[in-house]
Amino acid sequence: MCIICAGCSTLATLDRRSSKNYPYTEMTNECKVYEEYGIKQQPVYSGSRNALSNIIYPFKCYGEACMGVIFYPAILPYSLIDLPFSFVADTIALPYTYNLQFNVCPSVNWAALSEKRNLLEERICFYYSDYSNPEHLWALASSGFKGNMTKEEFIAYLYKNDFIYPFKNGSFVTETIIIDKNKARVLIYDKLTQYTTLPWYDYWRYEGDTWYIDQPNRKTEYSLMLEKQKFQR
């Protein structure tokens, strides 16, 4: 059962729509409707649609999209076997997917979500424009990040935890933005030192009508693993 579920197109496509795995604005993946190799992809019967698109793949692909056709002999039998099982799983999941497609998605305010993301991108640029200035960080910090500290205590806390990093103008790059309701996770690189400096996440929180930094310079699990290996050596 574990092996079957791990390869189930229904579970794969429903999980694929989750914002935790795909870095787009909230609800974008859940509600996105698109066409893949002639098969319309949407929440209802998503697994069966995905299996069908794999079956007709070599007859509908074009250009660079056909590079994976060499794996078709392995993909075809899997898709043929998976199709009936995914159809059953899609039917079981129908109450969820039907409600998502016809009740939740039509009510999503796409303009508001797009504006919310654009605002975050602007705030990120503004935040890093003067990142080495602790007064600037205080002004853009969330209420939770400030806690009950005074401005002086907060600035001392920044220095103590190495949150002050002197970016040069335009040297940072935003790699990933994941928005989940009123929280966001942003993956940042320093372009000038990306080959020697490991990446880290910044966490943001939406308060009032704008975004505030909630936890800066939180290293990724991969970064921590490499540091641990370096320390052990």
mmCIF file of the C-alpha atoms, coordinates in Angstrom:
data_MODEL
# 
_entry.id   MODEL 
# 
loop_
_atom_site.group_PDB 
_atom_site.id 
_atom_site.type_symbol 
_atom_site.label_atom_id 
_atom_site.label_alt_id 
_atom_site.label_comp_id 
_atom_site.label_asym_id 
_atom_site.label_entity_id 
_atom_site.label_seq_id 
_atom_site.pdbx_PDB_ins_code 
_atom_site.Cartn_x 
_atom_site.Cartn_y 
_atom_site.Cartn_z 
_atom_site.occupancy 
_atom_site.B_iso_or_equiv 
_atom_site.pdbx_formal_charge 
_atom_site.auth_seq_id 
_atom_site.auth_comp_id 
_atom_site.auth_asym_id 
_atom_site.auth_atom_id 
_atom_site.pdbx_PDB_model_num 
ATOM 1   C CA . MET A 1 1   ? 0.000   0.000  0.000   1.00 0.00 ? 1   MET A CA 1 
ATOM 2   C CA . CYS A 1 2   ? 2.856   2.395  0.814   1.00 0.00 ? 2   CYS A CA 1 
ATOM 3   C CA . ILE A 1 3   ? 4.521   1.691  -2.554  1.00 0.00 ? 3   ILE A CA 1 
ATOM 4   C CA . ILE A 1 4   ? 1.232   2.126  -4.422  1.00 0.00 ? 4   ILE A CA 1 
ATOM 5   C CA . CYS A 1 5   ? 0.383   5.382  -2.636  1.00 0.00 ? 5   CYS A CA 1 
ATOM 6   C CA . ALA A 1 6   ? 3.867   6.773  -3.232  1.00 0.00 ? 6   ALA A CA 1 
ATOM 7   C CA . GLY A 1 7   ? 3.305   6.479  -6.991  1.00 0.00 ? 7   GLY A CA 1 
ATOM 8   C CA . CYS A 1 8   ? -0.354  7.497  -7.055  1.00 0.00 ? 8   CYS A CA 1 
ATOM 9   C CA . SER A 1 9   ? -1.028  10.340 -9.496  1.00 0.00 ? 9   SER A CA 1 
ATOM 10  C CA . THR A 1 10  ? -3.949  11.545 -7.386  1.00 0.00 ? 10  THR A CA 1 
ATOM 11  C CA . LEU A 1 11  ? -1.806  12.070 -4.294  1.00 0.00 ? 11  LEU A CA 1 
ATOM 12  C CA . ALA A 1 12  ? 1.026   13.528 -6.373  1.00 0.00 ? 12  ALA A CA 1 
ATOM 13  C CA . THR A 1 13  ? -1.164  16.102 -8.132  1.00 0.00 ? 13  THR A CA 1 
ATOM 14  C CA . LEU A 1 14  ? -3.040  17.141 -5.002  1.00 0.00 ? 14  LEU A CA 1 
ATOM 15  C CA . ASP A 1 15  ? 0.238   17.544 -3.121  1.00 0.00 ? 15  ASP A CA 1 
ATOM 16  C CA . ARG A 1 16  ? 1.696   19.386 -6.120  1.00 0.00 ? 16  ARG A CA 1 
ATOM 17  C CA . ARG A 1 17  ? -0.982  22.000 -5.699  1.00 0.00 ? 17  ARG A CA 1 
ATOM 18  C CA . SER A 1 18  ? 0.108   22.695 -2.131  1.00 0.00 ? 18  SER A CA 1 
ATOM 19  C CA . SER A 1 19  ? 1.787   26.078 -1.564  1.00 0.00 ? 19  SER A CA 1 
ATOM 20  C CA . LYS A 1 20  ? 4.207   24.468 0.899   1.00 0.00 ? 20  LYS A CA 1 
ATOM 21  C CA . ASN A 1 21  ? 5.903   22.659 -2.016  1.00 0.00 ? 21  ASN A CA 1 
ATOM 22  C CA . TYR A 1 22  ? 5.515   25.162 -4.817  1.00 0.00 ? 22  TYR A CA 1 
ATOM 23  C CA . PRO A 1 23  ? 6.614   28.760 -4.255  1.00 0.00 ? 23  PRO A CA 1 
ATOM 24  C CA . TYR A 1 24  ? 3.717   30.817 -5.543  1.00 0.00 ? 24  TYR A CA 1 
ATOM 25  C CA . THR A 1 25  ? 1.146   33.089 -3.977  1.00 0.00 ? 25  THR A CA 1 
ATOM 26  C CA . GLU A 1 26  ? -1.374  31.336 -1.749  1.00 0.00 ? 26  GLU A CA 1 
ATOM 27  C CA . MET A 1 27  ? -4.119  29.458 -3.660  1.00 0.00 ? 27  MET A CA 1 
ATOM 28  C CA . THR A 1 28  ? -2.364  29.879 -7.031  1.00 0.00 ? 28  THR A CA 1 
ATOM 29  C CA . ASN A 1 29  ? -1.512  26.194 -7.312  1.00 0.00 ? 29  ASN A CA 1 
ATOM 30  C CA . GLU A 1 30  ? -4.696  24.962 -5.691  1.00 0.00 ? 30  GLU A CA 1 
ATOM 31  C CA . CYS A 1 31  ? -6.833  26.825 -8.220  1.00 0.00 ? 31  CYS A CA 1 
ATOM 32  C CA . LYS A 1 32  ? -4.589  26.857 -11.283 1.00 0.00 ? 32  LYS A CA 1 
ATOM 33  C CA . VAL A 1 33  ? -6.174  25.361 -14.387 1.00 0.00 ? 33  VAL A CA 1 
ATOM 34  C CA . TYR A 1 34  ? -3.850  24.596 -17.293 1.00 0.00 ? 34  TYR A CA 1 
ATOM 35  C CA . GLU A 1 35  ? -3.382  22.170 -20.185 1.00 0.00 ? 35  GLU A CA 1 
ATOM 36  C CA . GLU A 1 36  ? -0.668  19.530 -20.277 1.00 0.00 ? 36  GLU A CA 1 
ATOM 37  C CA . TYR A 1 37  ? -0.158  17.670 -23.552 1.00 0.00 ? 37  TYR A CA 1 
ATOM 38  C CA . GLY A 1 38  ? -3.758  18.186 -24.631 1.00 0.00 ? 38  GLY A CA 1 
ATOM 39  C CA . ILE A 1 39  ? -5.338  17.250 -21.286 1.00 0.00 ? 39  ILE A CA 1 
ATOM 40  C CA . LYS A 1 40  ? -6.925  19.983 -19.183 1.00 0.00 ? 40  LYS A CA 1 
ATOM 41  C CA . GLN A 1 41  ? -5.407  19.927 -15.674 1.00 0.00 ? 41  GLN A CA 1 
ATOM 42  C CA . GLN A 1 42  ? -7.648  20.952 -12.789 1.00 0.00 ? 42  GLN A CA 1 
ATOM 43  C CA . PRO A 1 43  ? -8.463  19.696 -9.260  1.00 0.00 ? 43  PRO A CA 1 
ATOM 44  C CA . VAL A 1 44  ? -11.369 17.413 -10.201 1.00 0.00 ? 44  VAL A CA 1 
ATOM 45  C CA . TYR A 1 45  ? -9.968  14.025 -11.306 1.00 0.00 ? 45  TYR A CA 1 
ATOM 46  C CA . SER A 1 46  ? -6.466  15.494 -11.283 1.00 0.00 ? 46  SER A CA 1 
ATOM 47  C CA . GLY A 1 47  ? -4.737  12.105 -10.973 1.00 0.00 ? 47  GLY A CA 1 
ATOM 48  C CA . SER A 1 48  ? -6.557  10.579 -13.943 1.00 0.00 ? 48  SER A CA 1 
ATOM 49  C CA . ARG A 1 49  ? -5.846  13.680 -16.028 1.00 0.00 ? 49  ARG A CA 1 
ATOM 50  C CA . ASN A 1 50  ? -2.172  13.496 -15.122 1.00 0.00 ? 50  ASN A CA 1 
ATOM 51  C CA . ALA A 1 51  ? -1.931  9.807  -16.061 1.00 0.00 ? 51  ALA A CA 1 
ATOM 52  C CA . LEU A 1 52  ? -3.678  10.468 -19.385 1.00 0.00 ? 52  LEU A CA 1 
ATOM 53  C CA . SER A 1 53  ? -1.309  13.328 -20.188 1.00 0.00 ? 53  SER A CA 1 
ATOM 54  C CA . ASN A 1 54  ? 1.628   10.971 -19.590 1.00 0.00 ? 54  ASN A CA 1 
ATOM 55  C CA . ILE A 1 55  ? 0.105   8.383  -21.938 1.00 0.00 ? 55  ILE A CA 1 
ATOM 56  C CA . ILE A 1 56  ? -0.341  10.803 -24.854 1.00 0.00 ? 56  ILE A CA 1 
ATOM 57  C CA . TYR A 1 57  ? 2.858   12.713 -24.048 1.00 0.00 ? 57  TYR A CA 1 
ATOM 58  C CA . PRO A 1 58  ? 5.052   11.765 -27.076 1.00 0.00 ? 58  PRO A CA 1 
ATOM 59  C CA . PHE A 1 59  ? 2.244   12.581 -29.522 1.00 0.00 ? 59  PHE A CA 1 
ATOM 60  C CA . LYS A 1 60  ? 1.648   16.082 -28.113 1.00 0.00 ? 60  LYS A CA 1 
ATOM 61  C CA . CYS A 1 61  ? 5.088   17.306 -27.020 1.00 0.00 ? 61  CYS A CA 1 
ATOM 62  C CA . TYR A 1 62  ? 7.158   19.703 -29.113 1.00 0.00 ? 62  TYR A CA 1 
ATOM 63  C CA . GLY A 1 63  ? 10.606  21.268 -29.011 1.00 0.00 ? 63  GLY A CA 1 
ATOM 64  C CA . GLU A 1 64  ? 12.573  20.851 -25.793 1.00 0.00 ? 64  GLU A CA 1 
ATOM 65  C CA . ALA A 1 65  ? 9.494   19.364 -24.121 1.00 0.00 ? 65  ALA A CA 1 
ATOM 66  C CA . CYS A 1 66  ? 10.182  16.126 -26.029 1.00 0.00 ? 66  CYS A CA 1 
ATOM 67  C CA . MET A 1 67  ? 13.603  15.556 -24.482 1.00 0.00 ? 67  MET A CA 1 
ATOM 68  C CA . GLY A 1 68  ? 12.126  13.155 -21.926 1.00 0.00 ? 68  GLY A CA 1 
ATOM 69  C CA . VAL A 1 69  ? 10.543  10.918 -24.557 1.00 0.00 ? 69  VAL A CA 1 
ATOM 70  C CA . ILE A 1 70  ? 13.442  8.451  -24.166 1.00 0.00 ? 70  ILE A CA 1 
ATOM 71  C CA . PHE A 1 71  ? 11.907  7.498  -20.804 1.00 0.00 ? 71  PHE A CA 1 
ATOM 72  C CA . TYR A 1 72  ? 8.494   6.865  -22.386 1.00 0.00 ? 72  TYR A CA 1 
ATOM 73  C CA . PRO A 1 73  ? 8.878   3.044  -22.439 1.00 0.00 ? 73  PRO A CA 1 
ATOM 74  C CA . ALA A 1 74  ? 9.165   3.196  -18.647 1.00 0.00 ? 74  ALA A CA 1 
ATOM 75  C CA . ILE A 1 75  ? 6.516   5.891  -18.177 1.00 0.00 ? 75  ILE A CA 1 
ATOM 76  C CA . LEU A 1 76  ? 3.820   4.267  -20.347 1.00 0.00 ? 76  LEU A CA 1 
ATOM 77  C CA . PRO A 1 77  ? 3.301   0.990  -18.416 1.00 0.00 ? 77  PRO A CA 1 
ATOM 78  C CA . TYR A 1 78  ? 3.374   2.877  -15.116 1.00 0.00 ? 78  TYR A CA 1 
ATOM 79  C CA . SER A 1 79  ? 0.726   5.322  -16.377 1.00 0.00 ? 79  SER A CA 1 
ATOM 80  C CA . LEU A 1 80  ? -1.473  2.547  -17.772 1.00 0.00 ? 80  LEU A CA 1 
ATOM 81  C CA . ILE A 1 81  ? -1.341  0.675  -14.458 1.00 0.00 ? 81  ILE A CA 1 
ATOM 82  C CA . ASP A 1 82  ? -1.815  3.847  -12.446 1.00 0.00 ? 82  ASP A CA 1 
ATOM 83  C CA . LEU A 1 83  ? -4.828  5.144  -14.410 1.00 0.00 ? 83  LEU A CA 1 
ATOM 84  C CA . PRO A 1 84  ? -7.577  2.891  -12.947 1.00 0.00 ? 84  PRO A CA 1 
ATOM 85  C CA . PHE A 1 85  ? -6.230  3.238  -9.412  1.00 0.00 ? 85  PHE A CA 1 
ATOM 86  C CA . SER A 1 86  ? -6.038  7.029  -9.762  1.00 0.00 ? 86  SER A CA 1 
ATOM 87  C CA . PHE A 1 87  ? -9.587  7.063  -11.118 1.00 0.00 ? 87  PHE A CA 1 
ATOM 88  C CA . VAL A 1 88  ? -10.790 5.330  -7.954  1.00 0.00 ? 88  VAL A CA 1 
ATOM 89  C CA . ALA A 1 89  ? -8.730  7.646  -5.735  1.00 0.00 ? 89  ALA A CA 1 
ATOM 90  C CA . ASP A 1 90  ? -10.021 10.697 -7.643  1.00 0.00 ? 90  ASP A CA 1 
ATOM 91  C CA . THR A 1 91  ? -13.574 9.530  -7.055  1.00 0.00 ? 91  THR A CA 1 
ATOM 92  C CA . ILE A 1 92  ? -12.929 9.159  -3.319  1.00 0.00 ? 92  ILE A CA 1 
ATOM 93  C CA . ALA A 1 93  ? -11.363 12.644 -3.257  1.00 0.00 ? 93  ALA A CA 1 
ATOM 94  C CA . LEU A 1 94  ? -14.241 14.150 -5.260  1.00 0.00 ? 94  LEU A CA 1 
ATOM 95  C CA . PRO A 1 95  ? -15.977 15.890 -2.312  1.00 0.00 ? 95  PRO A CA 1 
ATOM 96  C CA . TYR A 1 96  ? -12.731 17.774 -1.613  1.00 0.00 ? 96  TYR A CA 1 
ATOM 97  C CA . THR A 1 97  ? -11.714 18.518 -5.209  1.00 0.00 ? 97  THR A CA 1 
ATOM 98  C CA . TYR A 1 98  ? -15.259 19.477 -6.304  1.00 0.00 ? 98  TYR A CA 1 
ATOM 99  C CA . ASN A 1 99  ? -15.582 21.934 -3.422  1.00 0.00 ? 99  ASN A CA 1 
ATOM 100 C CA . LEU A 1 100 ? -12.127 23.323 -4.181  1.00 0.00 ? 100 LEU A CA 1 
ATOM 101 C CA . GLN A 1 101 ? -12.761 23.832 -7.886  1.00 0.00 ? 101 GLN A CA 1 
ATOM 102 C CA . PHE A 1 102 ? -16.334 25.118 -7.833  1.00 0.00 ? 102 PHE A CA 1 
ATOM 103 C CA . ASN A 1 103 ? -16.721 26.776 -4.426  1.00 0.00 ? 103 ASN A CA 1 
ATOM 104 C CA . VAL A 1 104 ? -13.318 27.889 -3.123  1.00 0.00 ? 104 VAL A CA 1 
ATOM 105 C CA . CYS A 1 105 ? -11.462 28.867 -6.298  1.00 0.00 ? 105 CYS A CA 1 
ATOM 106 C CA . PRO A 1 106 ? -14.154 31.119 -7.846  1.00 0.00 ? 106 PRO A CA 1 
ATOM 107 C CA . SER A 1 107 ? -14.200 33.216 -4.667  1.00 0.00 ? 107 SER A CA 1 
ATOM 108 C CA . VAL A 1 108 ? -10.436 33.829 -4.617  1.00 0.00 ? 108 VAL A CA 1 
ATOM 109 C CA . ASN A 1 109 ? -9.549  37.503 -5.067  1.00 0.00 ? 109 ASN A CA 1 
ATOM 110 C CA . TRP A 1 110 ? -6.671  37.134 -7.521  1.00 0.00 ? 110 TRP A CA 1 
ATOM 111 C CA . ALA A 1 111 ? -6.060  40.871 -7.770  1.00 0.00 ? 111 ALA A CA 1 
ATOM 112 C CA . ALA A 1 112 ? -5.673  41.152 -3.986  1.00 0.00 ? 112 ALA A CA 1 
ATOM 113 C CA . LEU A 1 113 ? -3.283  38.192 -3.853  1.00 0.00 ? 113 LEU A CA 1 
ATOM 114 C CA . SER A 1 114 ? -1.173  39.628 -6.667  1.00 0.00 ? 114 SER A CA 1 
ATOM 115 C CA . GLU A 1 115 ? -1.080  43.015 -4.958  1.00 0.00 ? 115 GLU A CA 1 
ATOM 116 C CA . LYS A 1 116 ? -0.067  41.352 -1.701  1.00 0.00 ? 116 LYS A CA 1 
ATOM 117 C CA . ARG A 1 117 ? 2.843   39.580 -3.370  1.00 0.00 ? 117 ARG A CA 1 
ATOM 118 C CA . ASN A 1 118 ? 3.978   42.696 -5.235  1.00 0.00 ? 118 ASN A CA 1 
ATOM 119 C CA . LEU A 1 119 ? 3.925   44.605 -1.960  1.00 0.00 ? 119 LEU A CA 1 
ATOM 120 C CA . LEU A 1 120 ? 6.128   41.942 -0.331  1.00 0.00 ? 120 LEU A CA 1 
ATOM 121 C CA . GLU A 1 121 ? 8.637   42.148 -3.187  1.00 0.00 ? 121 GLU A CA 1 
ATOM 122 C CA . GLU A 1 122 ? 8.797   45.939 -2.771  1.00 0.00 ? 122 GLU A CA 1 
ATOM 123 C CA . ARG A 1 123 ? 9.279   45.617 0.979   1.00 0.00 ? 123 ARG A CA 1 
ATOM 124 C CA . ILE A 1 124 ? 12.076  43.067 0.476   1.00 0.00 ? 124 ILE A CA 1 
ATOM 125 C CA . CYS A 1 125 ? 13.944  45.491 -1.789  1.00 0.00 ? 125 CYS A CA 1 
ATOM 126 C CA . PHE A 1 126 ? 13.381  48.350 0.643   1.00 0.00 ? 126 PHE A CA 1 
ATOM 127 C CA . TYR A 1 127 ? 14.483  46.178 3.559   1.00 0.00 ? 127 TYR A CA 1 
ATOM 128 C CA . TYR A 1 128 ? 17.784  45.212 1.947   1.00 0.00 ? 128 TYR A CA 1 
ATOM 129 C CA . SER A 1 129 ? 18.489  48.695 0.624   1.00 0.00 ? 129 SER A CA 1 
ATOM 130 C CA . ASP A 1 130 ? 19.792  49.632 4.082   1.00 0.00 ? 130 ASP A CA 1 
ATOM 131 C CA . TYR A 1 131 ? 20.227  46.263 5.761   1.00 0.00 ? 131 TYR A CA 1 
ATOM 132 C CA . SER A 1 132 ? 23.277  47.232 7.819   1.00 0.00 ? 132 SER A CA 1 
ATOM 133 C CA . ASN A 1 133 ? 21.350  50.057 9.521   1.00 0.00 ? 133 ASN A CA 1 
ATOM 134 C CA . PRO A 1 134 ? 19.789  48.753 12.777  1.00 0.00 ? 134 PRO A CA 1 
ATOM 135 C CA . GLU A 1 135 ? 17.385  51.714 12.926  1.00 0.00 ? 135 GLU A CA 1 
ATOM 136 C CA . HIS A 1 136 ? 16.091  50.664 9.517   1.00 0.00 ? 136 HIS A CA 1 
ATOM 137 C CA . LEU A 1 137 ? 15.591  47.096 10.736  1.00 0.00 ? 137 LEU A CA 1 
ATOM 138 C CA . TRP A 1 138 ? 13.725  48.319 13.801  1.00 0.00 ? 138 TRP A CA 1 
ATOM 139 C CA . ALA A 1 139 ? 11.300  50.276 11.619  1.00 0.00 ? 139 ALA A CA 1 
ATOM 140 C CA . LEU A 1 140 ? 10.591  47.268 9.386   1.00 0.00 ? 140 LEU A CA 1 
ATOM 141 C CA . ALA A 1 141 ? 10.454  44.619 12.146  1.00 0.00 ? 141 ALA A CA 1 
ATOM 142 C CA . SER A 1 142 ? 7.173   42.941 13.088  1.00 0.00 ? 142 SER A CA 1 
ATOM 143 C CA . SER A 1 143 ? 5.681   43.372 16.525  1.00 0.00 ? 143 SER A CA 1 
ATOM 144 C CA . GLY A 1 144 ? 6.494   39.734 17.282  1.00 0.00 ? 144 GLY A CA 1 
ATOM 145 C CA . PHE A 1 145 ? 10.140  40.127 16.285  1.00 0.00 ? 145 PHE A CA 1 
ATOM 146 C CA . LYS A 1 146 ? 10.484  43.256 18.462  1.00 0.00 ? 146 LYS A CA 1 
ATOM 147 C CA . GLY A 1 147 ? 8.710   41.510 21.309  1.00 0.00 ? 147 GLY A CA 1 
ATOM 148 C CA . ASN A 1 148 ? 8.766   43.571 24.486  1.00 0.00 ? 148 ASN A CA 1 
ATOM 149 C CA . MET A 1 149 ? 12.246  44.952 23.813  1.00 0.00 ? 149 MET A CA 1 
ATOM 150 C CA . THR A 1 150 ? 13.054  48.611 23.665  1.00 0.00 ? 150 THR A CA 1 
ATOM 151 C CA . LYS A 1 151 ? 14.766  49.930 20.550  1.00 0.00 ? 151 LYS A CA 1 
ATOM 152 C CA . GLU A 1 152 ? 18.167  49.795 22.283  1.00 0.00 ? 152 GLU A CA 1 
ATOM 153 C CA . GLU A 1 153 ? 17.602  46.221 23.465  1.00 0.00 ? 153 GLU A CA 1 
ATOM 154 C CA . PHE A 1 154 ? 16.420  45.221 19.992  1.00 0.00 ? 154 PHE A CA 1 
ATOM 155 C CA . ILE A 1 155 ? 19.507  46.684 18.309  1.00 0.00 ? 155 ILE A CA 1 
ATOM 156 C CA . ALA A 1 156 ? 21.765  44.933 20.808  1.00 0.00 ? 156 ALA A CA 1 
ATOM 157 C CA . TYR A 1 157 ? 19.898  41.700 20.066  1.00 0.00 ? 157 TYR A CA 1 
ATOM 158 C CA . LEU A 1 158 ? 20.514  42.160 16.328  1.00 0.00 ? 158 LEU A CA 1 
ATOM 159 C CA . TYR A 1 159 ? 24.264  42.503 16.822  1.00 0.00 ? 159 TYR A CA 1 
ATOM 160 C CA . LYS A 1 160 ? 24.406  39.629 19.293  1.00 0.00 ? 160 LYS A CA 1 
ATOM 161 C CA . ASN A 1 161 ? 22.729  37.235 16.853  1.00 0.00 ? 161 ASN A CA 1 
ATOM 162 C CA . ASP A 1 162 ? 24.596  38.418 13.735  1.00 0.00 ? 162 ASP A CA 1 
ATOM 163 C CA . PHE A 1 163 ? 21.463  39.752 12.050  1.00 0.00 ? 163 PHE A CA 1 
ATOM 164 C CA . ILE A 1 164 ? 23.361  42.778 10.738  1.00 0.00 ? 164 ILE A CA 1 
ATOM 165 C CA . TYR A 1 165 ? 24.829  41.861 7.375   1.00 0.00 ? 165 TYR A CA 1 
ATOM 166 C CA . PRO A 1 166 ? 26.297  44.689 5.245   1.00 0.00 ? 166 PRO A CA 1 
ATOM 167 C CA . PHE A 1 167 ? 24.923  44.026 1.765   1.00 0.00 ? 167 PHE A CA 1 
ATOM 168 C CA . LYS A 1 168 ? 26.350  46.145 -0.989  1.00 0.00 ? 168 LYS A CA 1 
ATOM 169 C CA . ASN A 1 169 ? 23.815  47.924 -3.152  1.00 0.00 ? 169 ASN A CA 1 
ATOM 170 C CA . GLY A 1 170 ? 22.060  45.473 -5.444  1.00 0.00 ? 170 GLY A CA 1 
ATOM 171 C CA . SER A 1 171 ? 24.121  42.474 -4.330  1.00 0.00 ? 171 SER A CA 1 
ATOM 172 C CA . PHE A 1 172 ? 21.220  40.427 -2.945  1.00 0.00 ? 172 PHE A CA 1 
ATOM 173 C CA . VAL A 1 173 ? 18.880  38.282 -5.027  1.00 0.00 ? 173 VAL A CA 1 
ATOM 174 C CA . THR A 1 174 ? 15.479  36.898 -4.053  1.00 0.00 ? 174 THR A CA 1 
ATOM 175 C CA . GLU A 1 175 ? 15.514  33.214 -4.970  1.00 0.00 ? 175 GLU A CA 1 
ATOM 176 C CA . THR A 1 176 ? 12.145  32.019 -3.630  1.00 0.00 ? 176 THR A CA 1 
ATOM 177 C CA . ILE A 1 177 ? 9.005   33.559 -2.130  1.00 0.00 ? 177 ILE A CA 1 
ATOM 178 C CA . ILE A 1 178 ? 6.433   31.303 -0.451  1.00 0.00 ? 178 ILE A CA 1 
ATOM 179 C CA . ILE A 1 179 ? 3.313   33.032 0.889   1.00 0.00 ? 179 ILE A CA 1 
ATOM 180 C CA . ASP A 1 180 ? 0.945   31.223 3.235   1.00 0.00 ? 180 ASP A CA 1 
ATOM 181 C CA . LYS A 1 181 ? -1.920  33.461 4.329   1.00 0.00 ? 181 LYS A CA 1 
ATOM 182 C CA . ASN A 1 182 ? -0.298  36.208 6.447   1.00 0.00 ? 182 ASN A CA 1 
ATOM 183 C CA . LYS A 1 183 ? 3.166   34.658 6.600   1.00 0.00 ? 183 LYS A CA 1 
ATOM 184 C CA . ALA A 1 184 ? 5.907   34.423 3.996   1.00 0.00 ? 184 ALA A CA 1 
ATOM 185 C CA . ARG A 1 185 ? 9.258   32.672 3.645   1.00 0.00 ? 185 ARG A CA 1 
ATOM 186 C CA . VAL A 1 186 ? 11.878  34.245 1.409   1.00 0.00 ? 186 VAL A CA 1 
ATOM 187 C CA . LEU A 1 187 ? 15.112  32.589 0.267   1.00 0.00 ? 187 LEU A CA 1 
ATOM 188 C CA . ILE A 1 188 ? 17.951  35.113 -0.156  1.00 0.00 ? 188 ILE A CA 1 
ATOM 189 C CA . TYR A 1 189 ? 21.396  34.915 -1.751  1.00 0.00 ? 189 TYR A CA 1 
ATOM 190 C CA . ASP A 1 190 ? 24.212  37.423 -1.834  1.00 0.00 ? 190 ASP A CA 1 
ATOM 191 C CA . LYS A 1 191 ? 25.285  37.556 -5.495  1.00 0.00 ? 191 LYS A CA 1 
ATOM 192 C CA . LEU A 1 192 ? 28.801  38.717 -4.645  1.00 0.00 ? 192 LEU A CA 1 
ATOM 193 C CA . THR A 1 193 ? 29.518  35.879 -2.214  1.00 0.00 ? 193 THR A CA 1 
ATOM 194 C CA . GLN A 1 194 ? 26.999  33.158 -3.159  1.00 0.00 ? 194 GLN A CA 1 
ATOM 195 C CA . TYR A 1 195 ? 29.793  30.672 -3.818  1.00 0.00 ? 195 TYR A CA 1 
ATOM 196 C CA . THR A 1 196 ? 31.218  31.064 -0.322  1.00 0.00 ? 196 THR A CA 1 
ATOM 197 C CA . THR A 1 197 ? 28.198  32.192 1.713   1.00 0.00 ? 197 THR A CA 1 
ATOM 198 C CA . LEU A 1 198 ? 25.409  29.715 2.336   1.00 0.00 ? 198 LEU A CA 1 
ATOM 199 C CA . PRO A 1 199 ? 21.786  30.708 1.703   1.00 0.00 ? 199 PRO A CA 1 
ATOM 200 C CA . TRP A 1 200 ? 19.297  31.611 4.398   1.00 0.00 ? 200 TRP A CA 1 
ATOM 201 C CA . TYR A 1 201 ? 15.589  32.261 4.797   1.00 0.00 ? 201 TYR A CA 1 
ATOM 202 C CA . ASP A 1 202 ? 13.880  35.427 5.908   1.00 0.00 ? 202 ASP A CA 1 
ATOM 203 C CA . TYR A 1 203 ? 10.425  35.109 7.443   1.00 0.00 ? 203 TYR A CA 1 
ATOM 204 C CA . TRP A 1 204 ? 7.880   37.888 6.976   1.00 0.00 ? 204 TRP A CA 1 
ATOM 205 C CA . ARG A 1 205 ? 4.507   38.616 8.554   1.00 0.00 ? 205 ARG A CA 1 
ATOM 206 C CA . TYR A 1 206 ? 1.600   40.647 7.176   1.00 0.00 ? 206 TYR A CA 1 
ATOM 207 C CA . GLU A 1 207 ? 0.450   43.123 9.848   1.00 0.00 ? 207 GLU A CA 1 
ATOM 208 C CA . GLY A 1 208 ? -2.125  45.814 9.288   1.00 0.00 ? 208 GLY A CA 1 
ATOM 209 C CA . ASP A 1 209 ? -1.791  46.572 5.608   1.00 0.00 ? 209 ASP A CA 1 
ATOM 210 C CA . THR A 1 210 ? 1.853   45.774 4.867   1.00 0.00 ? 210 THR A CA 1 
ATOM 211 C CA . TRP A 1 211 ? 4.668   43.250 5.380   1.00 0.00 ? 211 TRP A CA 1 
ATOM 212 C CA . TYR A 1 212 ? 7.182   43.275 8.248   1.00 0.00 ? 212 TYR A CA 1 
ATOM 213 C CA . ILE A 1 213 ? 10.286  41.155 8.745   1.00 0.00 ? 213 ILE A CA 1 
ATOM 214 C CA . ASP A 1 214 ? 9.513   38.536 11.381  1.00 0.00 ? 214 ASP A CA 1 
ATOM 215 C CA . GLN A 1 215 ? 12.734  36.547 11.569  1.00 0.00 ? 215 GLN A CA 1 
ATOM 216 C CA . PRO A 1 216 ? 15.751  37.391 9.403   1.00 0.00 ? 216 PRO A CA 1 
ATOM 217 C CA . ASN A 1 217 ? 18.802  35.355 8.518   1.00 0.00 ? 217 ASN A CA 1 
ATOM 218 C CA . ARG A 1 218 ? 17.473  31.934 9.480   1.00 0.00 ? 218 ARG A CA 1 
ATOM 219 C CA . LYS A 1 219 ? 19.783  29.413 7.875   1.00 0.00 ? 219 LYS A CA 1 
ATOM 220 C CA . THR A 1 220 ? 18.371  26.572 5.801   1.00 0.00 ? 220 THR A CA 1 
ATOM 221 C CA . GLU A 1 221 ? 18.590  22.958 6.941   1.00 0.00 ? 221 GLU A CA 1 
ATOM 222 C CA . TYR A 1 222 ? 21.113  22.337 4.172   1.00 0.00 ? 222 TYR A CA 1 
ATOM 223 C CA . SER A 1 223 ? 23.265  25.211 5.433   1.00 0.00 ? 223 SER A CA 1 
ATOM 224 C CA . LEU A 1 224 ? 23.185  23.895 8.984   1.00 0.00 ? 224 LEU A CA 1 
ATOM 225 C CA . MET A 1 225 ? 24.106  20.412 7.780   1.00 0.00 ? 225 MET A CA 1 
ATOM 226 C CA . LEU A 1 226 ? 27.158  21.721 5.890   1.00 0.00 ? 226 LEU A CA 1 
ATOM 227 C CA . GLU A 1 227 ? 28.239  23.796 8.879   1.00 0.00 ? 227 GLU A CA 1 
ATOM 228 C CA . LYS A 1 228 ? 27.940  20.750 11.130  1.00 0.00 ? 228 LYS A CA 1 
ATOM 229 C CA . GLN A 1 229 ? 30.050  18.675 8.730   1.00 0.00 ? 229 GLN A CA 1 
ATOM 230 C CA . LYS A 1 230 ? 32.661  21.447 8.581   1.00 0.00 ? 230 LYS A CA 1 
ATOM 231 C CA . PHE A 1 231 ? 32.764  21.652 12.380  1.00 0.00 ? 231 PHE A CA 1 
ATOM 232 C CA . GLN A 1 232 ? 33.174  17.860 12.694  1.00 0.00 ? 232 GLN A CA 1 
ATOM 233 C CA . ARG A 1 233 ? 36.094  17.877 10.256  1.00 0.00 ? 233 ARG A CA 1 
# 
